[in-house]
Amino acid sequence: MRCATTLLIVTIVLSGCVSYDFLDPRGNGKSFTVANPCPYPYRVLQVRSKNDQDLRITINVFRSGEYGLKSTTLFVVTSDVSVFGYQVGQFHLPIMHKNHHVSFPDGPTVIIAFPNGTATKGQFNITSDGLLLSYPISPSTLDSFVVTLPRIEVDGEIITLGDVTFKRDSATLYAINC
């Protein structure tokens, strides 16, 4: 009985509510929360391949300071296995089930449109295998913006990502503290 009471008290002390802000991506695909409470949950937009049931392209933004990033950064990841935020934020993906050939028929150009009507255009930073694309966004404190992404060809299939709108949102997570 004493052990059960102690366990209950420890659970109550360690449990709690955590409110967190995130940039919610909306566009061509399925948007959902990756509910990893440690260090924090995050939102992604996922576009699935029509030819390979395991292949997906995941789009998200981590803000400056998250996962040690020096600036707010847009990530586009092509994978056939689960990939988590800490792996993306550290620019290190797990080994895929099979090799994939990734190319950009129109070039790896990304356009970021800001609420004030201005826009910036640049090239993705691409890892040697082409699976992880990143682009630093400035300023780092944006509440909303629209990203125009290039078409991506993966293993001969053209996947159109189109425009993705990111808007700041928040949620409360009921979880055991890390």
Order of alpha helices (4+ residues) and beta strands (2+ residues): alpha-beta-beta-beta-beta-beta-alpha-beta-beta-beta-beta-beta-beta-beta-beta-beta
